[in-house]
Amino acid sequence: MSDLPVPHIDLTPLFSAFDLIPERRGDWWLVDGLYPALRVQVTGRALTIDLALTEDMQVSETYPAEDGLSLFRDGALSLLLSAFWSRHNPGQVTRQIIRRADGPWQVLTGRYLRQVESGERPPVPYLLFGAIEAFLKDAVLAGDIHWLSIGVSVDEDGAYADARLNGARQPELEATLRALDWLYDDRDYRLRLAVLMMKV
Protein backbone atom coordinates (compact mmCIF):
# COMPACT_ATOMS: atom_id res chain seq x y z
CA MET A 1 0.00 0.00 0.00
CA SER A 2 2.44 2.63 -1.25
CA ASP A 3 1.70 6.32 -1.85
CA LEU A 4 1.67 8.14 -5.18
CA PRO A 5 1.78 11.88 -5.93
CA VAL A 6 -1.91 12.30 -6.83
CA PRO A 7 -4.35 15.25 -6.61
CA HIS A 8 -6.18 15.46 -3.30
CA ILE A 9 -9.81 14.33 -3.43
CA ASP A 10 -11.70 14.43 -0.17
CA LEU A 11 -13.60 11.17 0.29
CA THR A 12 -14.99 12.18 3.68
CA PRO A 13 -18.48 13.03 2.30
CA LEU A 14 -18.63 9.67 0.52
CA PHE A 15 -18.00 7.81 3.78
CA SER A 16 -20.08 10.17 5.92
CA ALA A 17 -23.16 9.41 3.83
CA PHE A 18 -23.02 5.90 5.34
CA ASP A 19 -22.15 7.03 8.89
CA LEU A 20 -18.55 5.97 8.51
CA ILE A 21 -15.60 8.01 9.75
CA PRO A 22 -12.58 7.59 7.46
CA GLU A 23 -8.96 8.25 8.24
CA ARG A 24 -6.10 9.05 5.88
CA ARG A 25 -2.71 7.39 5.75
CA GLY A 26 -0.83 9.20 3.04
CA ASP A 27 -3.03 8.95 -0.06
CA TRP A 28 -5.05 6.03 1.32
CA TRP A 29 -8.42 6.14 3.07
CA LEU A 30 -9.36 3.53 5.68
CA VAL A 31 -12.12 2.89 8.22
CA ASP A 32 -11.02 1.95 11.76
CA GLY A 33 -7.48 1.55 10.48
CA LEU A 34 -8.34 -1.72 8.74
CA TYR A 35 -8.48 -3.00 5.17
CA PRO A 36 -9.94 -2.37 2.67
CA ALA A 37 -8.19 0.90 1.85
CA LEU A 38 -9.05 3.28 -1.00
CA ARG A 39 -6.95 5.65 -3.05
CA VAL A 40 -8.18 8.03 -5.77
CA GLN A 41 -6.15 9.12 -8.78
CA VAL A 42 -7.21 11.54 -11.51
CA THR A 43 -5.37 11.36 -14.82
CA GLY A 44 -6.78 13.52 -17.58
CA ARG A 45 -10.42 12.51 -18.08
CA ALA A 46 -10.13 9.30 -16.05
CA LEU A 47 -10.66 8.73 -12.34
CA THR A 48 -9.07 5.58 -10.96
CA ILE A 49 -9.89 4.16 -7.55
CA ASP A 50 -7.36 1.69 -6.19
CA LEU A 51 -8.79 -0.84 -3.75
CA ALA A 52 -6.39 -2.55 -1.35
CA LEU A 53 -8.66 -5.37 -0.22
CA THR A 54 -5.92 -6.98 1.87
CA GLU A 55 -2.27 -6.30 2.50
CA ASP A 56 -1.36 -8.48 -0.49
CA MET A 57 -4.21 -7.77 -2.91
CA GLN A 58 -4.91 -4.57 -4.78
CA VAL A 59 -7.25 -3.94 -7.73
CA SER A 60 -8.32 -0.82 -9.58
CA GLU A 61 -11.57 0.53 -11.02
CA THR A 62 -11.41 3.30 -13.64
CA TYR A 63 -14.29 5.67 -14.42
CA PRO A 64 -14.93 8.84 -16.44
CA ALA A 65 -13.66 11.69 -14.26
CA GLU A 66 -16.87 13.73 -14.44
CA ASP A 67 -19.10 11.14 -12.77
CA GLY A 68 -16.61 8.60 -11.48
CA LEU A 69 -17.31 9.00 -7.77
CA SER A 70 -21.05 8.55 -8.36
CA LEU A 71 -20.47 5.39 -10.37
CA PHE A 72 -18.13 4.08 -7.70
CA ARG A 73 -20.64 4.85 -4.96
CA ASP A 74 -23.48 3.11 -6.80
CA GLY A 75 -21.41 0.07 -7.74
CA ALA A 76 -18.15 -1.08 -6.18
CA LEU A 77 -18.53 0.85 -2.92
CA SER A 78 -21.77 -0.99 -2.15
CA LEU A 79 -19.84 -4.27 -2.11
CA LEU A 80 -17.32 -2.90 0.37
CA LEU A 81 -20.09 -1.52 2.57
CA SER A 82 -21.81 -4.91 2.63
CA ALA A 83 -18.75 -7.12 3.05
CA PHE A 84 -16.59 -5.08 5.43
CA TRP A 85 -18.50 -2.23 7.07
CA SER A 86 -21.87 -3.74 8.09
CA ARG A 87 -23.84 -1.52 5.71
CA HIS A 88 -25.60 -4.13 3.58
CA ASN A 89 -28.31 -2.76 1.30
CA PRO A 90 -30.28 -5.57 -0.40
CA GLY A 91 -31.42 -3.08 -3.03
CA GLN A 92 -27.80 -2.51 -4.04
CA VAL A 93 -26.07 -5.84 -3.38
CA THR A 94 -27.19 -9.43 -3.91
CA ARG A 95 -25.62 -12.07 -1.66
CA GLN A 96 -25.56 -15.75 -2.47
CA ILE A 97 -23.54 -18.87 -1.77
CA ILE A 98 -22.01 -20.88 -4.58
CA ARG A 99 -20.41 -24.27 -4.10
CA ARG A 100 -17.12 -25.12 -5.75
CA ALA A 101 -14.85 -28.13 -5.50
CA ASP A 102 -12.88 -26.24 -2.83
CA GLY A 103 -15.99 -25.51 -0.73
CA PRO A 104 -18.63 -22.79 -0.38
CA TRP A 105 -18.02 -19.16 -1.33
CA GLN A 106 -20.08 -16.07 -0.70
CA VAL A 107 -20.65 -14.00 -3.83
CA LEU A 108 -21.70 -10.36 -3.54
CA THR A 109 -22.97 -8.84 -6.77
CA GLY A 110 -23.45 -5.11 -7.21
CA ARG A 111 -25.93 -3.26 -9.38
CA TYR A 112 -25.87 -3.49 -13.14
CA LEU A 113 -24.88 0.11 -13.89
CA ARG A 114 -25.99 1.02 -17.40
CA GLN A 115 -24.85 4.31 -18.89
CA VAL A 116 -26.90 5.57 -21.83
CA GLU A 117 -27.36 9.15 -23.02
CA SER A 118 -31.16 9.23 -23.10
CA GLY A 119 -34.30 7.18 -22.63
CA GLU A 120 -34.88 3.97 -20.71
CA ARG A 121 -31.92 1.87 -19.68
CA PRO A 122 -31.49 -1.17 -21.97
CA PRO A 123 -32.31 -4.54 -20.42
CA VAL A 124 -29.60 -6.88 -19.20
CA PRO A 125 -29.25 -10.19 -21.09
CA TYR A 126 -31.17 -12.92 -19.30
CA LEU A 127 -28.16 -15.23 -19.20
CA LEU A 128 -25.64 -12.64 -17.97
CA PHE A 129 -25.39 -13.66 -14.33
CA GLY A 130 -25.56 -17.34 -15.22
CA ALA A 131 -22.47 -16.87 -17.37
CA ILE A 132 -20.68 -15.07 -14.55
CA GLU A 133 -21.66 -17.71 -11.99
CA ALA A 134 -20.43 -20.52 -14.24
CA PHE A 135 -17.09 -18.72 -14.61
CA LEU A 136 -16.74 -18.24 -10.85
CA LYS A 137 -17.48 -21.89 -10.16
CA ASP A 138 -14.72 -23.08 -12.50
CA ALA A 139 -12.09 -20.33 -12.11
CA VAL A 140 -8.71 -21.28 -10.67
CA LEU A 141 -8.48 -19.33 -7.41
CA ALA A 142 -5.68 -18.80 -4.91
CA GLY A 143 -6.57 -17.03 -1.70
CA ASP A 144 -9.81 -16.32 0.11
CA ILE A 145 -10.98 -13.08 -1.54
CA HIS A 146 -11.38 -12.16 -5.20
CA TRP A 147 -12.67 -9.18 -7.19
CA LEU A 148 -14.33 -9.49 -10.60
CA SER A 149 -14.81 -6.32 -12.63
CA ILE A 150 -16.90 -6.37 -15.81
CA GLY A 151 -17.44 -3.69 -18.42
CA VAL A 152 -19.46 -4.18 -21.60
CA SER A 153 -19.83 -1.55 -24.33
CA VAL A 154 -22.58 -2.01 -26.91
CA ASP A 155 -22.81 -0.17 -30.23
CA GLU A 156 -23.87 -0.84 -33.80
CA ASP A 157 -20.92 -3.22 -34.26
CA GLY A 158 -21.97 -5.41 -31.33
CA ALA A 159 -20.66 -5.89 -27.80
CA TYR A 160 -17.14 -5.40 -26.49
CA ALA A 161 -16.36 -6.95 -23.10
CA ASP A 162 -13.63 -6.29 -20.57
CA ALA A 163 -13.61 -8.78 -17.69
CA ARG A 164 -10.88 -8.78 -15.05
CA LEU A 165 -10.47 -11.16 -12.14
CA ASN A 166 -8.19 -9.56 -9.56
CA GLY A 167 -7.05 -7.18 -12.30
CA ALA A 168 -6.16 -9.88 -14.87
CA ARG A 169 -8.08 -10.06 -18.16
CA GLN A 170 -10.24 -13.16 -18.68
CA PRO A 171 -10.51 -13.82 -22.44
CA GLU A 172 -12.83 -16.83 -22.17
CA LEU A 173 -15.31 -14.95 -20.01
CA GLU A 174 -15.09 -11.95 -22.33
CA ALA A 175 -15.94 -14.15 -25.32
CA THR A 176 -18.91 -15.60 -23.42
CA LEU A 177 -20.16 -12.13 -22.51
CA ARG A 178 -19.83 -10.84 -26.08
CA ALA A 179 -21.94 -13.76 -27.32
CA LEU A 180 -24.91 -12.90 -25.10
CA ASP A 181 -28.05 -11.31 -26.50
CA TRP A 182 -27.29 -7.60 -26.02
CA LEU A 183 -30.13 -5.36 -27.17
CA TYR A 184 -29.11 -2.53 -29.50
CA ASP A 185 -31.77 0.05 -30.42
CA ASP A 186 -29.53 2.61 -32.16
CA ARG A 187 -28.26 3.87 -28.79
CA ASP A 188 -24.73 3.14 -27.64
CA TYR A 189 -24.43 2.21 -23.99
CA ARG A 190 -22.09 0.75 -21.40
CA LEU A 191 -22.69 -1.68 -18.54
CA ARG A 192 -20.49 -1.95 -15.46
CA LEU A 193 -20.62 -4.61 -12.78
CA ALA A 194 -18.46 -5.49 -9.79
CA VAL A 195 -18.52 -8.84 -7.99
CA LEU A 196 -16.79 -9.70 -4.72
CA MET A 197 -16.14 -13.35 -3.86
CA MET A 198 -15.12 -14.49 -0.38
CA LYS A 199 -14.36 -17.94 1.00
CA VAL A 200 -16.90 -18.96 3.62
Disulfide bonds with the S-S distance in Angstrom:
none
